[in-house]
Amino acid sequence: MQRPRLGRRRTRRGLFALAALLLLGARCAPFSKTPSFIVILVDTLRVDYLGCYGFKGPVSPNIDALARESYIFRNCYSSAPWTKPSVASLFTSLNPMEHGVTNHEGAMWSPEEPDLEKGVLRLDAYTIAERLKARGYATAAFVANPWMSWQYGFDQGFDVYSSIASIVDPPADRVTLEAKRWLESAGAQEPYFLYLHLLDVHGPYNASDSVYDLVRQSPSVQTDEVLSDEEWNGIVPSTLQAVWARDSTGIKKPETRRMDTWRGRYAAEVRDMDNRLGPFLATLKEKGYLDHAYLILIADHGEALHDHGNWDHGYTLFEDQIHVPLIIRPPGGLKSSKDIQNIVGLVDVLPTLVAQSGAKAENVEGKDLSPLLKGGTTGGSGLVFSGATRTNPLLYSVRGGTYKLIVNGKIGRHALFDIAKDPGENNNIAPQMPQVVAQLRTYMDDVVQAARSQPLFEADAPQVSTERRELLRSLGYAN
């Protein structure tokens, strides 16, 4: 039964067009009236480490083959640079300040507030699985990231929610096996919504040397950059957990000073994941599942490979962290790929799939991308808001047109980048473009103010069930 929702519809002050966003005349294949949906999320996948997004080298042959039959969204952004808030936004089409999943077991910001209030998806958050289930869909999820555990509320709306143990290595084999078994089971009646969450690309980068040898000479990996002593000593410990990074005495190997090593090792993770995903994609096609289902491939966030001096992910809003792939293969596939240049976000996935199911998604931040799949426009602002870094609740970004504004409210600084001319975000042009800064800042302030002043959820609505609360308390996760 569909749970009651607040009737709030947000309005925002004068949004603007920074640049005309051109469409490439894509035309959609015929769709069934009630298509199924298969969403594959690859955790920590950088958009620029896929061949279909410009990587030069044999890094992703199977995903590239999928992309050749798909719409490729060139400018998709996540709502946050780490998993929990990003996936919560994907599942709810709300920005992190609205769904509130910005913490994890007391380790993130807002320590003065009970972790139970910030680390668990609320009961009254209306998820994509719940919306599709209300329309008669069978729903199942198979996830490898322990932060995506059902204990944190991500199972809402799923008939089957399987958290693959984090000790499984490589997890993609187990995730795809369970997903395949479910598709072959009586529970997977059409239409269905199937969600897979792969963890194989996530650090430490432990793909085998044989896979590393496949990609280490790739042009996109090559660089002469060598880390200084300070930079070398600044590599985060979690990254150095890779089995190849230290000798038998625990000393860092000399090759860890070279950035081509790190790029190659990360690329090897992507290639290994692609190798393991390939047979599953082939099965979907050979057995006819893709004749009636959309296949959507996305990432929750990227990874810093010493970009801007950073490692890991979750701490900045640069392109390496929040620019993510979005590949949509319609039922039956396209004869050739179609690029879509519009600025879009992961928050747009929910309203798009709900629209294809025959309904309209109310009370969401995202927009329905279906018109773009038919060569039209989506309307709206063409702007995407991101935030919820691990350590700074006042760090926000807005991407629109060719520009991106990053504001650090904690220290009162901001930077504007022209992503088309400066994809590495090395040249802050804010002093030269005050009007663009003001326009993007207006939108950003509206988003933040609306989230603070117009709560989406009822104040007296329970955030978690009594059963989940007791479970979390028994595990030591609740205050």
C-alpha positions as CSV (number, residue, x, y, z in Angstrom):
1,M,0.0,0.0,0.0
2,Q,1.3,3.4,-0.9
3,R,2.2,5.3,2.2
4,P,0.8,8.9,2.7
5,R,3.1,11.6,1.4
6,L,3.3,15.3,2.1
7,G,1.8,17.4,-0.6
8,R,4.8,19.7,-0.8
9,R,5.9,21.0,-4.2
10,R,9.0,23.1,-4.0
11,T,9.3,26.3,-6.0
12,R,12.5,28.1,-6.5
13,R,13.5,31.6,-7.5
14,G,14.4,32.5,-11.1
15,L,16.5,29.8,-12.5
16,F,18.5,30.6,-15.5
17,A,20.0,29.0,-18.6
18,L,23.8,29.1,-18.5
19,A,24.2,27.5,-21.9
20,A,21.9,25.9,-24.5
21,L,22.1,22.2,-24.0
22,L,22.0,20.4,-27.3
23,L,20.4,17.1,-27.9
24,L,21.6,14.7,-30.6
25,G,18.3,13.6,-32.0
26,A,18.1,10.3,-30.2
27,R,15.1,8.1,-30.9
28,C,13.9,5.5,-28.6
29,A,13.2,1.8,-29.5
30,P,9.6,0.7,-28.9
31,F,8.9,0.1,-25.3
32,S,6.6,-2.5,-23.7
33,K,3.8,-1.0,-21.6
34,T,5.2,-2.3,-18.4
35,P,9.0,-2.7,-18.8
36,S,11.2,-4.3,-16.2
37,F,14.3,-2.5,-14.8
38,I,17.7,-3.9,-14.1
39,V,20.0,-1.3,-12.3
40,I,23.7,-2.2,-11.9
41,L,25.6,0.2,-9.6
42,V,29.4,-0.2,-9.6
43,D,30.7,1.3,-6.4
44,T,33.6,3.8,-6.7
45,L,33.7,3.7,-10.5
46,R,35.4,6.8,-12.1
47,V,33.6,7.9,-15.2
48,D,36.9,8.5,-17.0
49,Y,38.0,4.9,-16.5
50,L,35.5,3.5,-19.0
51,G,36.3,3.2,-22.6
52,C,32.9,4.5,-23.6
53,Y,33.7,7.7,-21.7
54,G,37.1,8.2,-23.2
55,F,39.6,6.0,-21.5
56,K,42.3,4.9,-23.9
57,G,43.1,1.3,-23.3
58,P,41.3,-2.1,-22.9
59,V,39.7,-1.3,-19.6
60,S,36.0,-2.1,-20.1
61,P,35.2,-4.1,-23.2
62,N,31.9,-5.6,-21.9
63,I,30.5,-2.3,-20.6
64,D,31.6,-0.6,-23.8
65,A,29.6,-3.2,-25.8
66,L,26.6,-2.5,-23.6
67,A,27.1,1.3,-24.2
68,R,27.1,0.7,-28.0
69,E,23.4,-0.2,-27.6
70,S,22.5,2.5,-25.1
71,Y,22.0,6.1,-24.3
72,I,25.2,7.5,-22.8
73,F,24.7,10.5,-20.5
74,R,27.9,12.4,-20.6
75,N,27.3,14.7,-17.7
76,C,25.7,12.8,-14.8
77,Y,26.4,13.7,-11.2
78,S,25.9,12.0,-7.9
79,S,24.5,13.8,-4.9
80,A,27.4,13.0,-2.7
81,P,30.9,11.6,-2.9
82,W,30.4,8.5,-0.7
83,T,28.0,5.6,-0.8
84,K,25.3,6.0,1.9
85,P,24.1,9.6,1.0
86,S,24.6,9.0,-2.7
87,V,22.5,5.7,-2.8
88,A,19.9,7.2,-0.5
89,S,19.5,10.0,-3.0
90,L,19.3,7.5,-5.9
91,F,16.7,5.5,-4.0
92,T,14.5,8.5,-3.0
93,S,15.3,11.3,-5.5
94,L,16.0,13.6,-2.6
95,N,19.2,15.6,-1.8
96,P,21.1,14.4,1.3
97,M,19.8,17.3,3.5
98,E,16.3,16.1,2.8
99,H,16.7,12.3,3.3
100,G,19.2,12.8,6.1
101,V,21.5,9.9,5.6
102,T,24.7,11.8,6.1
103,N,26.4,9.7,8.9
104,H,27.6,6.2,9.6
105,E,27.9,4.8,13.1
106,G,29.0,8.1,14.5
107,A,32.0,8.4,12.2
108,M,30.9,11.3,10.0
109,W,29.8,14.9,10.7
110,S,26.9,15.9,13.1
111,P,28.4,13.9,16.0
112,E,26.2,15.9,18.4
113,E,23.1,14.3,16.9
114,P,22.2,10.7,17.5
115,D,23.7,8.5,14.8
116,L,20.4,6.6,14.5
117,E,18.9,9.9,13.2
118,K,21.5,10.3,10.5
119,G,22.7,6.8,9.5
120,V,19.4,5.1,8.7
121,L,17.0,5.8,5.9
122,R,13.7,6.9,7.4
123,L,10.6,4.8,7.2
124,D,8.7,7.6,5.5
125,A,11.2,8.0,2.8
126,Y,9.4,6.8,-0.3
127,T,11.9,4.7,-2.3
128,I,12.1,3.7,-5.9
129,A,11.5,0.0,-4.8
130,E,8.4,1.0,-2.9
131,R,7.0,3.1,-5.7
132,L,7.5,0.3,-8.3
133,K,6.2,-2.4,-5.9
134,A,3.0,-0.3,-5.5
135,R,2.6,-0.6,-9.3
136,G,2.8,-4.4,-9.1
137,Y,6.5,-4.9,-9.6
138,A,8.5,-7.8,-8.1
139,T,11.6,-6.2,-6.4
140,A,15.0,-7.7,-5.5
141,A,18.4,-6.3,-4.5
142,F,21.8,-8.0,-4.2
143,V,24.4,-5.7,-2.7
144,A,28.1,-6.2,-1.7
145,N,28.8,-3.0,0.2
146,P,28.2,-3.5,3.9
147,W,27.2,0.1,4.3
148,M,24.2,-0.8,2.1
149,S,23.0,-3.3,4.6
150,W,19.3,-3.7,5.2
151,Q,20.1,-2.7,8.8
152,Y,20.4,0.9,7.6
153,G,17.0,1.0,5.9
154,F,18.0,0.5,2.3
155,D,15.8,-2.7,2.0
156,Q,12.5,-0.7,2.0
157,G,10.2,-1.9,-0.8
158,F,12.3,-4.9,-1.8
159,D,10.7,-8.4,-1.7
160,V,14.3,-9.8,-1.5
161,Y,17.2,-7.9,-0.2
162,S,20.5,-9.9,0.0
163,S,23.6,-8.3,1.6
164,I,26.6,-10.2,0.3
165,A,29.2,-10.7,3.0
166,S,32.1,-8.2,2.6
167,I,34.6,-11.0,2.9
168,V,33.5,-12.5,-0.4
169,D,36.2,-11.8,-2.9
170,P,35.5,-11.0,-5.7
171,P,32.0,-10.0,-4.7
172,A,30.7,-9.4,-8.3
173,D,30.7,-13.2,-8.9
174,R,28.4,-13.8,-5.9
175,V,26.2,-10.8,-6.6
176,T,25.6,-11.7,-10.2
177,L,25.1,-15.4,-9.4
178,E,22.3,-14.5,-6.8
179,A,20.7,-12.1,-9.2
180,K,20.7,-14.7,-12.0
181,R,19.1,-17.2,-9.6
182,W,16.4,-14.7,-8.7
183,L,15.7,-14.0,-12.3
184,E,15.2,-17.7,-12.9
185,S,13.0,-18.1,-9.8
186,A,9.2,-17.9,-9.5
187,G,9.6,-14.6,-7.6
188,A,10.9,-12.7,-10.7
189,Q,7.5,-12.2,-12.3
190,E,7.4,-9.5,-14.9
191,P,7.5,-6.6,-14.4
192,Y,10.3,-6.6,-12.0
193,F,12.9,-4.2,-10.5
194,L,16.3,-5.7,-9.9
195,Y,19.2,-3.8,-8.2
196,L,22.8,-5.0,-8.1
197,H,25.5,-3.2,-6.1
198,L,29.0,-4.3,-7.0
199,L,32.0,-3.5,-4.8
200,D,34.9,-4.8,-6.9
201,V,36.4,-1.5,-8.0
202,H,36.5,-0.1,-4.4
203,G,39.9,0.0,-2.8
204,P,42.3,-1.5,-1.9
205,Y,43.2,-2.2,-5.6
206,N,43.9,-5.9,-5.4
207,A,43.2,-7.1,-9.0
208,S,45.6,-9.8,-10.0
209,D,48.9,-9.0,-11.7
210,S,47.7,-10.8,-14.8
211,V,44.8,-8.3,-15.1
212,Y,47.1,-5.4,-14.3
213,D,49.3,-6.5,-17.2
214,L,46.3,-6.1,-19.5
215,V,45.9,-2.4,-18.8
216,R,49.2,-1.1,-17.4
217,Q,50.4,0.1,-20.8
218,S,47.1,1.9,-21.6
219,P,47.7,5.5,-22.8
220,S,45.3,6.8,-20.2
221,V,47.4,5.3,-17.5
222,Q,50.8,6.7,-18.6
223,T,52.3,9.6,-16.6
224,D,55.8,10.6,-15.5
225,E,54.5,11.9,-12.2
226,V,56.5,10.7,-9.2
227,L,55.3,11.5,-5.6
228,S,57.4,13.6,-3.4
229,D,58.3,12.3,0.1
230,E,55.5,14.4,1.6
231,E,53.0,13.1,-1.0
232,W,54.2,9.5,-0.7
233,N,53.8,9.6,3.1
234,G,50.4,11.1,2.7
235,I,48.9,8.1,0.9
236,V,46.0,7.0,3.1
237,P,46.5,3.7,5.0
238,S,43.4,2.1,3.5
239,T,44.8,2.6,0.0
240,L,48.1,1.0,1.0
241,Q,46.3,-2.2,2.2
242,A,46.7,-3.5,-1.4
243,V,48.7,-6.7,-1.3
244,W,51.1,-5.5,-4.0
245,A,52.0,-2.2,-2.3
246,R,54.3,-3.5,0.5
247,D,57.1,-6.0,0.7
248,S,57.3,-8.9,3.2
249,T,58.6,-6.6,5.9
250,G,55.7,-4.1,5.5
251,I,57.7,-1.4,3.8
252,K,56.1,0.4,0.9
253,K,57.5,-0.7,-2.4
254,P,59.2,1.8,-4.6
255,E,56.6,1.6,-7.4
256,T,54.1,3.1,-5.0
257,R,55.8,6.4,-5.6
258,R,54.8,6.4,-9.3
259,M,51.3,7.6,-10.3
260,D,51.3,5.4,-13.4
261,T,51.3,2.4,-10.9
262,W,48.3,3.7,-9.0
263,R,46.4,4.5,-12.2
264,G,47.2,1.1,-13.6
265,R,46.2,-0.7,-10.4
266,Y,42.9,1.1,-10.3
267,A,42.3,0.5,-14.0
268,A,43.0,-3.2,-13.3
269,E,40.2,-3.2,-10.7
270,V,37.8,-1.8,-13.4
271,R,39.0,-4.4,-15.9
272,D,38.6,-7.2,-13.4
273,M,35.0,-6.0,-12.6
274,D,34.2,-5.8,-16.3
275,N,35.5,-9.3,-16.8
276,R,33.2,-10.7,-14.1
277,L,30.2,-8.6,-15.2
278,G,30.5,-9.7,-18.8
279,P,29.0,-13.2,-18.4
280,F,26.0,-11.8,-16.5
281,L,25.4,-9.2,-19.3
282,A,25.7,-12.0,-21.9
283,T,23.1,-14.1,-20.0
284,L,20.7,-11.3,-19.8
285,K,20.8,-10.8,-23.5
286,E,20.9,-14.5,-24.5
287,K,17.9,-15.4,-22.4
288,G,15.8,-12.5,-23.6
289,Y,15.7,-10.6,-20.4
290,L,16.8,-7.4,-22.2
291,D,14.0,-7.7,-24.7
292,H,11.6,-6.4,-22.1
293,A,13.8,-4.6,-19.6
294,Y,15.8,-1.4,-19.3
295,L,19.4,-2.0,-18.2
296,I,20.9,1.0,-16.3
297,L,24.6,1.1,-15.4
298,I,25.7,3.8,-12.9
299,A,28.2,4.5,-10.1
300,D,27.5,6.0,-6.7
301,H,30.7,8.1,-6.8
302,G,34.3,8.1,-8.1
303,E,37.7,7.9,-6.6
304,A,40.6,10.4,-6.1
305,L,43.8,9.1,-7.5
306,H,45.9,11.9,-6.1
307,D,43.7,14.4,-7.9
308,H,44.0,17.8,-6.1
309,G,46.3,16.0,-3.7
310,N,43.6,13.6,-2.4
311,W,43.2,9.9,-2.1
312,D,40.2,7.7,-1.5
313,H,36.8,9.4,-1.8
314,G,34.1,11.2,0.2
315,Y,36.0,14.4,1.0
316,T,35.7,16.7,-2.0
317,L,33.2,17.6,-4.7
318,F,35.7,17.7,-7.6
319,E,34.9,15.9,-10.9
320,D,36.8,12.7,-9.9
321,Q,34.4,12.3,-7.0
322,I,30.9,13.1,-8.3
323,H,31.0,12.9,-12.1
324,V,29.6,9.4,-12.7
325,P,28.5,7.2,-15.6
326,L,24.9,6.8,-16.6
327,I,24.2,4.3,-19.3
328,I,20.6,3.4,-20.2
329,R,19.9,0.5,-22.6
330,P,16.2,0.5,-23.5
331,P,14.3,-2.8,-24.1
332,G,15.7,-4.3,-27.3
333,G,18.7,-2.0,-27.4
334,L,19.7,0.7,-29.8
335,K,21.3,0.1,-33.2
336,S,24.1,2.5,-32.2
337,S,24.8,4.5,-29.1
338,K,23.4,8.0,-28.6
339,D,25.2,10.6,-26.6
340,I,23.2,12.9,-24.3
341,Q,25.0,16.0,-23.1
342,N,22.4,17.4,-20.7
343,I,23.4,18.0,-17.1
344,V,21.6,15.3,-15.1
345,G,21.9,13.6,-11.7
346,L,21.4,10.2,-10.1
347,V,18.3,11.8,-8.5
348,D,16.8,11.6,-12.0
349,V,16.8,7.8,-12.2
350,L,13.8,7.3,-9.9
351,P,11.4,9.7,-11.7
352,T,12.5,8.3,-15.1
353,L,11.9,4.6,-14.2
354,V,8.6,5.5,-12.5
355,A,7.5,7.3,-15.6
356,Q,8.3,4.3,-17.8
357,S,6.2,2.2,-15.4
358,G,3.3,4.4,-16.3
359,A,3.1,6.7,-13.3
360,K,4.5,10.1,-12.2
361,A,6.8,10.5,-9.3
362,E,5.6,13.1,-6.8
363,N,7.7,14.8,-4.1
364,V,11.1,14.3,-5.7
365,E,14.1,16.5,-6.5
366,G,14.9,14.7,-9.8
367,K,13.3,15.0,-13.2
368,D,12.0,12.4,-15.7
369,L,14.6,11.9,-18.4
370,S,12.3,10.0,-20.7
371,P,11.9,13.0,-23.1
372,L,15.6,13.0,-23.6
373,L,15.3,9.4,-24.8
374,K,12.9,10.6,-27.5
375,G,14.9,13.6,-28.6
376,G,13.1,16.1,-26.5
377,T,13.9,18.2,-23.5
378,T,13.2,17.7,-19.8
379,G,12.5,21.3,-18.8
380,G,13.7,22.4,-15.4
381,S,16.8,24.2,-14.5
382,G,19.5,21.9,-15.9
383,L,21.4,22.2,-12.6
384,V,22.6,19.5,-10.2
385,F,23.3,20.0,-6.5
386,S,25.8,17.9,-4.5
387,G,27.0,17.9,-0.9
388,A,27.3,15.6,2.1
389,T,31.0,15.1,2.1
390,R,32.3,13.0,5.0
391,T,33.8,15.8,7.1
392,N,32.3,19.1,6.0
393,P,28.5,19.6,6.1
394,L,28.9,23.1,4.6
395,L,30.7,22.0,1.4
396,Y,28.3,22.2,-1.6
397,S,28.5,22.2,-5.4
398,V,26.2,23.1,-8.3
399,R,26.9,22.0,-11.9
400,G,25.1,23.7,-14.7
401,G,25.9,24.5,-18.3
402,T,29.7,24.4,-18.7
403,Y,30.3,25.6,-15.2
404,K,30.6,24.2,-11.7
405,L,30.6,26.2,-8.4
406,I,32.1,24.8,-5.2
407,V,31.4,26.6,-2.0
408,N,33.0,25.8,1.3
409,G,30.8,27.6,3.9
410,K,33.0,26.5,6.7
411,I,35.9,28.7,5.6
412,G,33.9,31.2,3.5
413,R,35.5,30.3,0.1
414,H,34.3,29.4,-3.3
415,A,35.6,28.4,-6.7
416,L,34.1,28.5,-10.2
417,F,35.4,26.2,-12.9
418,D,34.6,26.0,-16.6
419,I,34.4,22.2,-16.9
420,A,34.4,22.3,-20.7
421,K,37.7,24.1,-20.9
422,D,39.2,23.0,-17.6
423,P,38.0,19.4,-16.8
424,G,40.7,19.0,-14.2
425,E,39.4,22.0,-12.2
426,N,42.7,23.7,-12.0
427,N,41.8,27.3,-12.8
428,N,39.4,29.2,-10.5
429,I,37.7,31.7,-12.7
430,A,35.3,33.1,-10.0
431,P,37.0,36.5,-9.9
432,Q,36.4,36.9,-13.7
433,M,32.8,35.6,-13.7
434,P,31.0,37.2,-10.7
435,Q,27.6,37.1,-12.4
436,V,27.8,33.3,-13.0
437,V,28.9,32.9,-9.4
438,A,26.0,34.9,-8.2
439,Q,23.5,32.9,-10.3
440,L,24.8,29.5,-9.3
441,R,25.0,30.7,-5.7
442,T,21.4,31.8,-5.8
443,Y,20.3,28.3,-6.8
444,M,22.5,26.7,-4.2
445,D,21.2,28.9,-1.4
446,D,17.6,28.2,-2.5
447,V,18.3,24.4,-2.3
448,V,19.9,24.7,1.2
449,Q,17.3,27.1,2.5
450,A,14.4,25.0,1.3
451,A,15.7,21.9,2.8
452,R,16.2,23.6,6.2
453,S,12.9,25.5,6.2
454,Q,10.5,23.1,4.5
455,P,11.0,19.7,6.1
456,L,9.8,16.9,3.8
457,F,9.0,14.4,6.5
458,E,6.4,14.7,9.2
459,A,8.0,15.6,12.5
460,D,6.2,12.8,14.5
461,A,6.8,10.1,11.9
462,P,9.0,7.2,13.1
463,Q,12.4,7.1,11.4
464,V,13.0,3.4,12.0
465,S,10.7,0.6,13.1
466,T,10.9,-0.7,16.7
467,E,12.4,-3.9,15.4
468,R,15.1,-2.2,13.5
469,R,15.8,0.2,16.4
470,E,16.3,-2.8,18.7
471,L,18.5,-4.5,16.2
472,L,20.7,-1.4,15.8
473,R,20.9,-1.0,19.5
474,S,22.0,-4.6,20.0
475,L,24.7,-4.1,17.4
476,G,25.9,-1.0,19.1
477,Y,24.9,1.3,16.3
478,A,22.1,3.3,18.0
479,N,22.3,5.8,20.8
